[in-house]
Amino acid sequence: MAVSARARRPYYGWILAVVLGFTETVSWGVLYYTFSVLIAPTTAEMGWSRAEISGALSVMLVVSGVVGLGVGRWLDEHGPRALMTAGSIVAVPLVIAWSQVRDLVSFYLIWIGIGIAFAAVNYGPAFATMIVWFRRDRSRALTLVTLVAGFASTVFVPLAAWLVSVQGWRAALVTLAIVLAVLTIAPHALFLRRRPADIGLAVDGAPLLAEDAVATATPELSRSFREALRHPTFKWLALAFALYALGVGVPVHLVAYLGDHGYSLAFAAAAAGGIGAAQVLGRLLFAPLERRLPPRTVSLLVYLGQPLALLILLVVPSEVGVIAFVLLFGAARGMETLVRSTIIAGLYGPRRIASIAAVLTLATTLTQAISPVSLGAVYDAVKSYVPALWALVALSCVAAFAVYLGDRRPAR
């Protein structure tokens, strides 16, 4: 009877996927996407330049990537519950401190602290948890988390803008800190678990047999951290992930680029916002695509999507061309988040997945941090984004070549 009742209940891994999708939405919304809304009012009150303010976000990303190395080791040994709960608890007073900031040094110190907290609550811990809890349905679980969290900007950018308009930016941040506390601390503390064996199950919800109990610490035979770093695929994947991540700067400057080419502000803003929606569409398409094509082919196609989209933007100067760019660029970037996780899990297994992924994530974090600044520097030098976009086309093609060499998962 107990087995029958358990069979009727949904696998707890799916509950974790929903919970993490929800908390990732809130964490990304408050700790990342709200930042863009606060730039203008902060500049108006404090007199800091936009470059000075934006630099704090770049510092946060670098700190998050470096701290992620330690986060990965913790996750492999202890699981996500204490880590993500602590990250949410620490983030709340930091957001409140942000609301009270009076000088630039304190502003940067606060964002260094947010970078530490962000490393504990971003996609890294969530993806590592899904990889441990799922094998057969791993892609579907990762897709579910990113689908829900894909609406972080859709929800929190307008929410933050509305709060600023009715409360002012300082009070708005206090409100958002309360939202962060209420909606993330308790879910992390109450729902997260390290592995299926903690609730008497094997991966994917299969019954945990007594003779399997010895193997519960490593549910799949997989590579150690050192084995992964020495694996011939690792350097190619690090190169591919890092170069592809340079594309993160394009949406930051897209409105300005389109404005320089004669498009209206309304159309340019809609195009920039449409990239987020296209990312959700790409994630919906990922699982069917993965079922029908060999893994290596999927990776190559997804990585070729970025340079092809940029080519369309450069050589098809029309509203139709911009719309095609938005759809392809957004869909490719949405799927790449999933491709990256499935490659790492497929090649190296879940045993030290968080530590391995953290090293690769550090490479992408560094290029993500420099990409918006680099695009802006090119524009300042030559008064055009075009040379930088052509360079991104070339570097994205190199990324596609590198991922094809690095993704050596066998065809299903």
MARDRENDO-41451 format. One record per residue (C-alpha): residue in one letter; x, y, z; residue number from 1. Coordinates in nm, 2 decimals. Layout:
N
<"A",<X,Y,Z>,NUM>
...
***
This chain:
412
<"M",<0.00,0.00,0.00>,1>
<"A",<0.28,0.24,0.09>,2>
<"V",<0.45,0.17,-0.25>,3>
<"S",<0.12,0.23,-0.43>,4>
<"A",<0.07,0.56,-0.25>,5>
<"R",<0.42,0.67,-0.33>,6>
<"A",<0.37,0.57,-0.70>,7>
<"R",<0.07,0.80,-0.72>,8>
<"R",<0.26,1.10,-0.58>,9>
<"P",<0.47,1.32,-0.82>,10>
<"Y",<0.84,1.26,-0.80>,11>
<"Y",<0.99,1.51,-0.55>,12>
<"G",<1.24,1.62,-0.82>,13>
<"W",<0.96,1.79,-1.01>,14>
<"I",<0.86,1.98,-0.69>,15>
<"L",<1.22,2.09,-0.66>,16>
<"A",<1.22,2.21,-1.02>,17>
<"V",<0.91,2.42,-0.97>,18>
<"V",<1.04,2.56,-0.64>,19>
<"L",<1.38,2.65,-0.79>,20>
<"G",<1.22,2.80,-1.10>,21>
<"F",<1.01,3.03,-0.87>,22>
<"T",<1.30,3.13,-0.65>,23>
<"E",<1.54,3.18,-0.94>,24>
<"T",<1.28,3.42,-1.09>,25>
<"V",<1.28,3.63,-0.77>,26>
<"S",<1.65,3.61,-0.71>,27>
<"W",<1.74,3.71,-1.07>,28>
<"G",<1.47,3.97,-1.07>,29>
<"V",<1.58,4.15,-0.76>,30>
<"L",<1.95,4.10,-0.77>,31>
<"Y",<2.02,4.14,-1.14>,32>
<"Y",<1.74,4.28,-1.36>,33>
<"T",<1.63,4.55,-1.12>,34>
<"F",<1.97,4.71,-1.16>,35>
<"S",<1.89,4.85,-1.51>,36>
<"V",<1.59,5.03,-1.38>,37>
<"L",<1.78,5.20,-1.10>,38>
<"I",<2.06,5.34,-1.32>,39>
<"A",<1.88,5.66,-1.42>,40>
<"P",<1.74,5.76,-1.08>,41>
<"T",<2.07,5.68,-0.91>,42>
<"T",<2.26,5.90,-1.16>,43>
<"A",<2.01,6.18,-1.11>,44>
<"E",<2.04,6.18,-0.73>,45>
<"M",<2.40,6.08,-0.67>,46>
<"G",<2.56,6.25,-0.97>,47>
<"W",<2.76,5.93,-1.06>,48>
<"S",<2.82,5.85,-1.43>,49>
<"R",<2.64,5.56,-1.58>,50>
<"A",<2.98,5.39,-1.64>,51>
<"E",<3.06,5.42,-1.27>,52>
<"I",<2.72,5.27,-1.18>,53>
<"S",<2.73,4.99,-1.44>,54>
<"G",<3.08,4.90,-1.33>,55>
<"A",<2.94,4.77,-1.01>,56>
<"L",<2.73,4.51,-1.19>,57>
<"S",<3.04,4.39,-1.38>,58>
<"V",<3.23,4.36,-1.05>,59>
<"M",<2.94,4.17,-0.90>,60>
<"L",<2.95,3.92,-1.19>,61>
<"V",<3.32,3.86,-1.16>,62>
<"V",<3.30,3.81,-0.78>,63>
<"S",<3.01,3.57,-0.83>,64>
<"G",<3.21,3.37,-1.08>,65>
<"V",<3.51,3.35,-0.85>,66>
<"V",<3.30,3.26,-0.54>,67>
<"G",<3.12,3.00,-0.75>,68>
<"L",<3.43,2.78,-0.74>,69>
<"G",<3.38,2.74,-0.36>,70>
<"V",<3.01,2.72,-0.40>,71>
<"G",<3.06,2.42,-0.64>,72>
<"R",<3.26,2.23,-0.39>,73>
<"W",<3.01,2.30,-0.12>,74>
<"L",<2.72,2.17,-0.34>,75>
<"D",<2.91,1.85,-0.42>,76>
<"E",<2.96,1.78,-0.06>,77>
<"H",<2.65,1.92,0.12>,78>
<"G",<2.38,2.00,-0.14>,79>
<"P",<2.19,2.32,-0.20>,80>
<"R",<1.96,2.36,0.11>,81>
<"A",<2.19,2.55,0.36>,82>
<"L",<2.38,2.73,0.08>,83>
<"M",<2.08,2.87,-0.10>,84>
<"T",<1.90,2.96,0.22>,85>
<"A",<2.20,3.14,0.35>,86>
<"G",<2.25,3.32,0.02>,87>
<"S",<1.89,3.45,0.03>,88>
<"I",<1.93,3.56,0.40>,89>
<"V",<2.25,3.75,0.32>,90>
<"A",<2.11,3.91,0.01>,91>
<"V",<1.82,4.08,0.19>,92>
<"P",<2.02,4.32,0.41>,93>
<"L",<2.26,4.39,0.12>,94>
<"V",<1.96,4.51,-0.09>,95>
<"I",<1.85,4.73,0.20>,96>
<"A",<2.20,4.87,0.23>,97>
<"W",<2.19,4.94,-0.14>,98>
<"S",<1.88,5.15,-0.07>,99>
<"Q",<2.07,5.36,0.18>,100>
<"V",<2.40,5.41,-0.01>,101>
<"R",<2.56,5.75,-0.01>,102>
<"D",<2.90,5.72,-0.17>,103>
<"L",<3.05,5.52,-0.46>,104>
<"V",<3.29,5.32,-0.25>,105>
<"S",<3.01,5.18,-0.03>,106>
<"F",<2.81,5.12,-0.35>,107>
<"Y",<3.09,4.89,-0.49>,108>
<"L",<3.14,4.72,-0.15>,109>
<"I",<2.77,4.64,-0.14>,110>
<"W",<2.78,4.49,-0.49>,111>
<"I",<3.08,4.28,-0.40>,112>
<"G",<2.86,4.14,-0.12>,113>
<"I",<2.57,4.09,-0.36>,114>
<"G",<2.81,3.90,-0.59>,115>
<"I",<2.89,3.66,-0.30>,116>
<"A",<2.52,3.61,-0.23>,117>
<"F",<2.43,3.58,-0.60>,118>
<"A",<2.68,3.29,-0.64>,119>
<"A",<2.48,3.10,-0.38>,120>
<"V",<2.13,3.16,-0.54>,121>
<"N",<2.19,3.18,-0.92>,122>
<"Y",<2.14,2.91,-1.19>,123>
<"G",<2.46,2.72,-1.09>,124>
<"P",<2.32,2.56,-0.77>,125>
<"A",<1.98,2.51,-0.92>,126>
<"F",<2.12,2.33,-1.23>,127>
<"A",<2.35,2.12,-1.01>,128>
<"T",<2.05,2.01,-0.81>,129>
<"M",<1.85,1.91,-1.11>,130>
<"I",<2.14,1.71,-1.25>,131>
<"V",<2.17,1.51,-0.93>,132>
<"W",<1.79,1.44,-0.91>,133>
<"F",<1.73,1.36,-1.28>,134>
<"R",<1.89,1.14,-1.54>,135>
<"R",<1.63,1.02,-1.79>,136>
<"D",<1.43,1.35,-1.77>,137>
<"R",<1.73,1.58,-1.70>,138>
<"S",<1.67,1.80,-2.01>,139>
<"R",<1.30,1.84,-1.92>,140>
<"A",<1.38,1.94,-1.56>,141>
<"L",<1.64,2.19,-1.66>,142>
<"T",<1.40,2.33,-1.92>,143>
<"L",<1.13,2.37,-1.65>,144>
<"V",<1.35,2.57,-1.42>,145>
<"T",<1.47,2.80,-1.70>,146>
<"L",<1.12,2.84,-1.84>,147>
<"V",<0.98,2.97,-1.52>,148>
<"A",<1.29,3.18,-1.44>,149>
<"G",<1.29,3.31,-1.79>,150>
<"F",<1.02,3.55,-1.69>,151>
<"A",<1.23,3.73,-1.43>,152>
<"S",<1.29,4.03,-1.64>,153>
<"T",<0.93,4.03,-1.77>,154>
<"V",<0.80,4.05,-1.41>,155>
<"F",<1.06,4.25,-1.22>,156>
<"V",<1.17,4.52,-1.47>,157>
<"P",<0.82,4.67,-1.49>,158>
<"L",<0.76,4.60,-1.12>,159>
<"A",<1.07,4.78,-1.02>,160>
<"A",<0.99,5.07,-1.26>,161>
<"W",<0.64,5.10,-1.11>,162>
<"L",<0.78,5.09,-0.75>,163>
<"V",<1.03,5.36,-0.84>,164>
<"S",<0.75,5.58,-0.99>,165>
<"V",<0.53,5.55,-0.68>,166>
<"Q",<0.79,5.52,-0.39>,167>
<"G",<1.12,5.65,-0.52>,168>
<"W",<1.42,5.43,-0.59>,169>
<"R",<1.53,5.40,-0.23>,170>
<"A",<1.20,5.29,-0.09>,171>
<"A",<1.15,5.07,-0.39>,172>
<"L",<1.46,4.87,-0.30>,173>
<"V",<1.33,4.82,0.05>,174>
<"T",<1.01,4.68,-0.09>,175>
<"L",<1.20,4.45,-0.32>,176>
<"A",<1.42,4.33,-0.03>,177>
<"I",<1.10,4.23,0.15>,178>
<"V",<0.98,4.05,-0.16>,179>
<"L",<1.32,3.87,-0.18>,180>
<"A",<1.30,3.76,0.18>,181>
<"V",<0.94,3.64,0.18>,182>
<"L",<0.96,3.45,-0.15>,183>
<"T",<1.30,3.28,-0.14>,184>
<"I",<1.42,3.22,0.22>,185>
<"A",<1.14,2.98,0.33>,186>
<"P",<1.12,2.79,0.00>,187>
<"H",<1.49,2.72,0.01>,188>
<"A",<1.49,2.62,0.37>,189>
<"L",<1.18,2.40,0.36>,190>
<"F",<1.19,2.23,0.02>,191>
<"L",<1.55,2.18,-0.09>,192>
<"R",<1.71,1.84,-0.05>,193>
<"R",<2.06,1.71,-0.14>,194>
<"R",<1.97,1.40,-0.34>,195>
<"P",<1.69,1.15,-0.40>,196>
<"A",<1.84,0.90,-0.15>,197>
<"D",<1.76,1.14,0.13>,198>
<"I",<1.39,1.06,0.09>,199>
<"G",<1.44,0.69,0.01>,200>
<"L",<1.44,0.71,-0.37>,201>
<"A",<1.69,0.66,-0.65>,202>
<"V",<1.74,0.90,-0.94>,203>
<"D",<1.42,0.98,-1.14>,204>
<"G",<1.21,0.85,-0.86>,205>
<"A",<1.29,0.48,-0.90>,206>
<"P",<1.26,0.27,-0.58>,207>
<"L",<1.58,0.27,-0.38>,208>
<"L",<1.68,-0.10,-0.32>,209>
<"A",<1.86,-0.20,-0.01>,210>
<"E",<2.16,-0.33,-0.20>,211>
<"D",<2.19,0.01,-0.38>,212>
<"A",<2.22,0.20,-0.06>,213>
<"V",<2.60,0.19,-0.06>,214>
<"A",<2.61,0.37,-0.39>,215>
<"T",<2.38,0.66,-0.30>,216>
<"A",<2.66,0.91,-0.25>,217>
<"T",<2.74,0.88,-0.62>,218>
<"P",<2.42,0.79,-0.80>,219>
<"E",<2.60,0.77,-1.13>,220>
<"L",<2.95,0.65,-1.21>,221>
<"S",<3.12,0.97,-1.33>,222>
<"R",<3.44,1.16,-1.34>,223>
<"S",<3.62,1.33,-1.05>,224>
<"F",<3.70,1.70,-1.06>,225>
<"R",<4.06,1.64,-1.16>,226>
<"E",<3.97,1.39,-1.42>,227>
<"A",<3.73,1.64,-1.58>,228>
<"L",<3.99,1.92,-1.58>,229>
<"R",<4.24,1.69,-1.75>,230>
<"H",<3.98,1.55,-2.00>,231>
<"P",<4.06,1.65,-2.36>,232>
<"T",<3.72,1.81,-2.41>,233>
<"F",<3.75,2.05,-2.12>,234>
<"K",<3.97,2.31,-2.28>,235>
<"W",<3.74,2.32,-2.59>,236>
<"L",<3.43,2.36,-2.38>,237>
<"A",<3.59,2.64,-2.18>,238>
<"L",<3.68,2.82,-2.50>,239>
<"A",<3.33,2.77,-2.65>,240>
<"F",<3.14,2.88,-2.34>,241>
<"A",<3.36,3.19,-2.29>,242>
<"L",<3.35,3.31,-2.65>,243>
<"Y",<2.97,3.25,-2.68>,244>
<"A",<2.91,3.45,-2.36>,245>
<"L",<3.05,3.76,-2.53>,246>
<"G",<2.71,3.79,-2.70>,247>
<"V",<2.56,3.90,-2.36>,248>
<"G",<2.66,4.26,-2.44>,249>
<"V",<2.45,4.28,-2.76>,250>
<"P",<2.11,4.33,-2.58>,251>
<"V",<2.27,4.59,-2.36>,252>
<"H",<2.35,4.81,-2.66>,253>
<"L",<2.07,4.70,-2.90>,254>
<"V",<1.85,5.00,-2.83>,255>
<"A",<2.14,5.24,-2.90>,256>
<"Y",<2.24,5.05,-3.21>,257>
<"L",<1.90,5.05,-3.36>,258>
<"G",<1.85,5.42,-3.27>,259>
<"D",<2.18,5.50,-3.46>,260>
<"H",<2.03,5.32,-3.76>,261>
<"G",<1.71,5.52,-3.77>,262>
<"Y",<1.46,5.30,-3.58>,263>
<"S",<1.22,5.45,-3.34>,264>
<"L",<1.28,5.42,-2.96>,265>
<"A",<0.95,5.23,-2.92>,266>
<"F",<1.06,4.97,-3.19>,267>
<"A",<1.41,4.94,-3.05>,268>
<"A",<1.28,4.89,-2.69>,269>
<"A",<1.03,4.63,-2.81>,270>
<"A",<1.31,4.45,-3.00>,271>
<"A",<1.53,4.44,-2.69>,272>
<"G",<1.25,4.32,-2.48>,273>
<"G",<1.16,4.06,-2.74>,274>
<"I",<1.49,3.88,-2.69>,275>
<"G",<1.37,3.76,-2.35>,276>
<"A",<1.05,3.62,-2.49>,277>
<"A",<1.25,3.45,-2.77>,278>
<"Q",<1.47,3.29,-2.50>,279>
<"V",<1.16,3.13,-2.35>,280>
<"L",<1.06,3.01,-2.70>,281>
<"G",<1.40,2.86,-2.75>,282>
<"R",<1.39,2.67,-2.42>,283>
<"L",<1.05,2.52,-2.52>,284>
<"L",<1.20,2.40,-2.85>,285>
<"F",<1.51,2.25,-2.69>,286>
<"A",<1.36,1.92,-2.56>,287>
<"P",<1.19,1.82,-2.89>,288>
<"L",<1.51,1.91,-3.08>,289>
<"E",<1.73,1.71,-2.85>,290>
<"R",<1.50,1.40,-2.89>,291>
<"R",<1.53,1.41,-3.27>,292>
<"L",<1.89,1.50,-3.33>,293>
<"P",<2.23,1.37,-3.21>,294>
<"P",<2.36,1.57,-2.91>,295>
<"R",<2.66,1.71,-3.10>,296>
<"T",<2.44,1.83,-3.38>,297>
<"V",<2.21,2.01,-3.14>,298>
<"S",<2.51,2.19,-2.98>,299>
<"L",<2.65,2.30,-3.31>,300>
<"L",<2.32,2.43,-3.44>,301>
<"V",<2.25,2.62,-3.12>,302>
<"Y",<2.60,2.78,-3.13>,303>
<"L",<2.57,2.87,-3.49>,304>
<"G",<2.24,3.05,-3.41>,305>
<"Q",<2.42,3.35,-3.26>,306>
<"P",<2.66,3.44,-3.54>,307>
<"L",<2.38,3.38,-3.80>,308>
<"A",<2.15,3.61,-3.60>,309>
<"L",<2.42,3.88,-3.59>,310>
<"L",<2.48,3.85,-3.96>,311>
<"I",<2.11,3.91,-4.02>,312>
<"L",<2.12,4.22,-3.80>,313>
<"L",<2.42,4.35,-4.00>,314>
<"V",<2.32,4.27,-4.36>,315>
<"V",<1.94,4.29,-4.35>,316>
<"P",<1.88,4.65,-4.25>,317>
<"S",<1.50,4.65,-4.21>,318>
<"E",<1.24,4.59,-3.95>,319>
<"V",<1.19,4.23,-4.08>,320>
<"G",<1.56,4.17,-4.04>,321>
<"V",<1.56,4.31,-3.68>,322>
<"I",<1.26,4.08,-3.59>,323>
<"A",<1.44,3.78,-3.75>,324>
<"F",<1.75,3.87,-3.55>,325>
<"V",<1.55,3.90,-3.22>,326>
<"L",<1.38,3.56,-3.27>,327>
<"L",<1.70,3.37,-3.37>,328>
<"F",<1.94,3.54,-3.13>,329>
<"G",<1.70,3.50,-2.83>,330>
<"A",<1.61,3.14,-2.91>,331>
<"A",<1.97,3.04,-2.95>,332>
<"R",<2.08,3.21,-2.63>,333>
<"G",<1.78,3.05,-2.45>,334>
<"M",<1.88,2.70,-2.57>,335>
<"E",<2.25,2.76,-2.50>,336>
<"T",<2.18,2.77,-2.13>,337>
<"L",<2.04,2.42,-2.15>,338>
<"V",<2.30,2.29,-2.39>,339>
<"R",<2.58,2.39,-2.16>,340>
<"S",<2.43,2.21,-1.86>,341>
<"T",<2.35,1.89,-2.06>,342>
<"I",<2.70,1.88,-2.21>,343>
<"I",<2.87,1.90,-1.87>,344>
<"A",<2.63,1.64,-1.72>,345>
<"G",<2.66,1.41,-2.02>,346>
<"L",<3.04,1.42,-2.04>,347>
<"Y",<3.14,1.43,-1.67>,348>
<"G",<2.83,1.30,-1.48>,349>
<"P",<2.68,1.43,-1.15>,350>
<"R",<2.95,1.32,-0.91>,351>
<"R",<3.14,1.65,-0.90>,352>
<"I",<2.91,1.84,-1.13>,353>
<"A",<2.89,2.16,-0.93>,354>
<"S",<3.27,2.20,-0.90>,355>
<"I",<3.32,2.12,-1.27>,356>
<"A",<3.05,2.36,-1.38>,357>
<"A",<3.18,2.63,-1.16>,358>
<"V",<3.52,2.64,-1.33>,359>
<"L",<3.35,2.66,-1.67>,360>
<"T",<3.11,2.92,-1.55>,361>
<"L",<3.40,3.14,-1.43>,362>
<"A",<3.52,3.16,-1.78>,363>
<"T",<3.18,3.27,-1.91>,364>
<"T",<3.14,3.51,-1.62>,365>
<"L",<3.46,3.70,-1.70>,366>
<"T",<3.36,3.74,-2.07>,367>
<"Q",<3.01,3.84,-1.97>,368>
<"A",<3.16,4.11,-1.75>,369>
<"I",<3.38,4.26,-2.02>,370>
<"S",<3.14,4.23,-2.32>,371>
<"P",<2.92,4.53,-2.26>,372>
<"V",<3.22,4.75,-2.17>,373>
<"S",<3.41,4.63,-2.48>,374>
<"L",<3.12,4.71,-2.71>,375>
<"G",<3.09,5.05,-2.56>,376>
<"A",<3.46,5.11,-2.59>,377>
<"V",<3.45,5.03,-2.96>,378>
<"Y",<3.16,5.26,-3.01>,379>
<"D",<3.34,5.54,-2.83>,380>
<"A",<3.65,5.49,-3.04>,381>
<"V",<3.49,5.47,-3.39>,382>
<"K",<3.13,5.60,-3.32>,383>
<"S",<2.98,5.28,-3.45>,384>
<"Y",<2.89,4.93,-3.32>,385>
<"V",<2.94,4.77,-3.65>,386>
<"P",<3.31,4.66,-3.62>,387>
<"A",<3.24,4.51,-3.28>,388>
<"L",<2.94,4.32,-3.41>,389>
<"W",<3.15,4.18,-3.70>,390>
<"A",<3.41,4.07,-3.44>,391>
<"L",<3.14,3.90,-3.25>,392>
<"V",<3.03,3.71,-3.56>,393>
<"A",<3.38,3.58,-3.60>,394>
<"L",<3.43,3.49,-3.23>,395>
<"S",<3.09,3.32,-3.22>,396>
<"C",<3.19,3.10,-3.52>,397>
<"V",<3.50,3.00,-3.33>,398>
<"A",<3.28,2.92,-3.03>,399>
<"A",<3.07,2.69,-3.25>,400>
<"F",<3.38,2.52,-3.38>,401>
<"A",<3.51,2.47,-3.03>,402>
<"V",<3.18,2.33,-2.90>,403>
<"Y",<3.17,2.08,-3.18>,404>
<"L",<3.52,1.96,-3.09>,405>
<"G",<3.44,1.95,-2.72>,406>
<"D",<3.09,1.79,-2.72>,407>
<"R",<3.19,1.43,-2.75>,408>
<"R",<2.87,1.28,-2.60>,409>
<"P",<2.77,0.96,-2.79>,410>
<"A",<2.47,0.97,-3.02>,411>
<"R",<2.16,0.82,-2.86>,412>
***
